[in-house]
Amino acid sequence: MVDVDRALRSSIRTGKVVLGSNKAVEAGLSGKAKIIVFSADCPEDVRSQLASMDVPAYSYPGMGKDLGSACGKPFSIATLAIVEPGDSEILALLRGIRGGGNE
């Protein structure tokens, strides 16, 4: 099983990650995002945009402040997109995801 927090930190350190709902949605629409991660308190309008995309989405089990902390950031993160995973195992999350989300 993948340690999501560790995989997120590794992606941020060694790969390319886009933070923020608007940028994550942009990355998803442009086809650059490999996977999108969103927090439990991600706004409903953003969730519906993610659901309409052909990009896998992972529902992070914590709130935005928890997702921010998991990423090593001192602020809340509702949504992020993994563009390049780097040395992380974050894409292993895809095994449990079908289509646009895992809610």
DRENDO-1510 file (C-alpha; in Angstrom, 1 decimal, always signed):
<recs>
REC; n; res; u; v; w
REC; 1; MET; +0.0; +0.0; +0.0 .
REC; 2; VAL; +1.2; +3.5; -0.9 .
REC; 3; ASP; +2.0; +6.0; +1.9 .
REC; 4; VAL; +0.1; +8.9; +0.2 .
REC; 5; ASP; +1.7; +11.6; +2.4 .
REC; 6; ARG; +5.2; +10.4; +1.6 .
REC; 7; ALA; +4.4; +10.0; -2.1 .
REC; 8; LEU; +3.0; +13.6; -2.2 .
REC; 9; ARG; +6.1; +15.0; -0.6 .
REC; 10; SER; +8.4; +13.1; -2.9 .
REC; 11; SER; +6.4; +14.2; -6.0 .
REC; 12; ILE; +6.7; +17.8; -4.9 .
REC; 13; ARG; +10.5; +17.4; -4.2 .
REC; 14; THR; +11.5; +15.4; -7.3 .
REC; 15; GLY; +8.7; +15.9; -9.8 .
REC; 16; LYS; +6.3; +18.6; -11.1 .
REC; 17; VAL; +3.2; +19.3; -9.1 .
REC; 18; VAL; +0.7; +22.1; -9.7 .
REC; 19; LEU; -1.0; +23.4; -6.5 .
REC; 20; GLY; -4.4; +25.1; -6.4 .
REC; 21; SER; -7.8; +24.3; -7.8 .
REC; 22; ASN; -7.6; +26.6; -10.9 .
REC; 23; LYS; -4.2; +25.4; -11.9 .
REC; 24; ALA; -5.0; +21.7; -11.2 .
REC; 25; VAL; -8.2; +22.0; -13.4 .
REC; 26; GLU; -6.2; +23.7; -16.1 .
REC; 27; ALA; -3.6; +20.9; -16.0 .
REC; 28; GLY; -6.4; +18.3; -16.2 .
REC; 29; LEU; -8.1; +20.0; -19.1 .
REC; 30; SER; -4.9; +20.4; -21.0 .
REC; 31; GLY; -4.0; +16.7; -20.6 .
REC; 32; LYS; -0.8; +17.5; -18.6 .
REC; 33; ALA; -2.0; +16.0; -15.3 .
REC; 34; LYS; -1.4; +12.3; -14.6 .
REC; 35; ILE; -3.5; +12.3; -11.5 .
REC; 36; ILE; -5.4; +15.0; -9.5 .
REC; 37; VAL; -5.6; +14.9; -5.7 .
REC; 38; PHE; -8.4; +16.8; -3.9 .
REC; 39; SER; -9.1; +17.2; -0.2 .
REC; 40; ALA; -12.3; +16.3; +1.6 .
REC; 41; ASP; -13.4; +19.9; +1.8 .
REC; 42; CYS; -12.7; +20.7; -1.8 .
REC; 43; PRO; -15.4; +22.9; -3.2 .
REC; 44; GLU; -18.3; +21.1; -5.0 .
REC; 45; ASP; -17.9; +23.1; -8.2 .
REC; 46; VAL; -14.3; +22.0; -8.5 .
REC; 47; ARG; -15.2; +18.4; -7.8 .
REC; 48; SER; -17.8; +18.5; -10.6 .
REC; 49; GLN; -15.2; +19.9; -13.0 .
REC; 50; LEU; -12.8; +17.0; -12.0 .
REC; 51; ALA; -15.5; +14.4; -12.5 .
REC; 52; SER; -16.1; +15.6; -16.0 .
REC; 53; MET; -12.4; +15.2; -17.0 .
REC; 54; ASP; -10.7; +12.2; -18.4 .
REC; 55; VAL; -8.0; +12.3; -15.7 .
REC; 56; PRO; -8.0; +10.0; -12.6 .
REC; 57; ALA; -8.8; +11.8; -9.4 .
REC; 58; TYR; -7.9; +10.7; -5.8 .
REC; 59; SER; -9.9; +11.8; -2.9 .
REC; 60; TYR; -7.4; +12.6; -0.1 .
REC; 61; PRO; -9.0; +11.5; +3.2 .
REC; 62; GLY; -8.2; +14.7; +5.1 .
REC; 63; MET; -9.1; +18.4; +4.9 .
REC; 64; GLY; -7.3; +21.0; +2.8 .
REC; 65; LYS; -5.0; +21.9; +5.8 .
REC; 66; ASP; -4.1; +18.2; +6.1 .
REC; 67; LEU; -3.3; +18.0; +2.4 .
REC; 68; GLY; -1.2; +21.1; +2.7 .
REC; 69; SER; +0.7; +19.7; +5.6 .
REC; 70; ALA; +1.2; +16.4; +3.8 .
REC; 71; CYS; +2.8; +18.3; +1.0 .
REC; 72; GLY; +5.0; +20.1; +3.4 .
REC; 73; LYS; +3.3; +23.5; +2.9 .
REC; 74; PRO; +2.2; +25.9; +5.6 .
REC; 75; PHE; -1.2; +26.5; +3.9 .
REC; 76; SER; -4.4; +24.7; +2.9 .
REC; 77; ILE; -4.5; +22.9; -0.5 .
REC; 78; ALA; -7.9; +21.9; -1.8 .
REC; 79; THR; -6.6; +20.5; -5.1 .
REC; 80; LEU; -3.3; +19.6; -6.8 .
REC; 81; ALA; -2.3; +18.0; -10.0 .
REC; 82; ILE; +0.7; +15.6; -10.5 .
REC; 83; VAL; +2.2; +16.5; -13.9 .
REC; 84; GLU; +5.4; +14.5; -13.4 .
REC; 85; PRO; +5.6; +12.1; -10.5 .
REC; 86; GLY; +9.4; +12.3; -10.1 .
REC; 87; ASP; +10.8; +9.6; -7.8 .
REC; 88; SER; +7.5; +9.1; -6.0 .
REC; 89; GLU; +5.1; +6.2; -6.0 .
REC; 90; ILE; +2.1; +8.5; -6.3 .
REC; 91; LEU; +0.9; +6.9; -9.6 .
REC; 92; ALA; +0.4; +3.6; -7.7 .
REC; 93; LEU; -2.8; +5.2; -6.5 .
REC; 94; LEU; -4.1; +4.8; -10.0 .
REC; 95; ARG; -4.6; +1.1; -9.3 .
REC; 96; GLY; -7.5; +1.8; -7.0 .
REC; 97; ILE; -9.1; +4.5; -9.2 .
REC; 98; ARG; -11.5; +4.1; -12.1 .
REC; 99; GLY; -12.3; +7.0; -14.4 .
REC; 100; GLY; -12.7; +10.4; -12.9 .
REC; 101; GLY; -12.7; +9.7; -9.2 .
REC; 102; ASN; -12.8; +7.3; -6.3 .
REC; 103; GLU; -15.4; +8.9; -4.1 .
</recs>
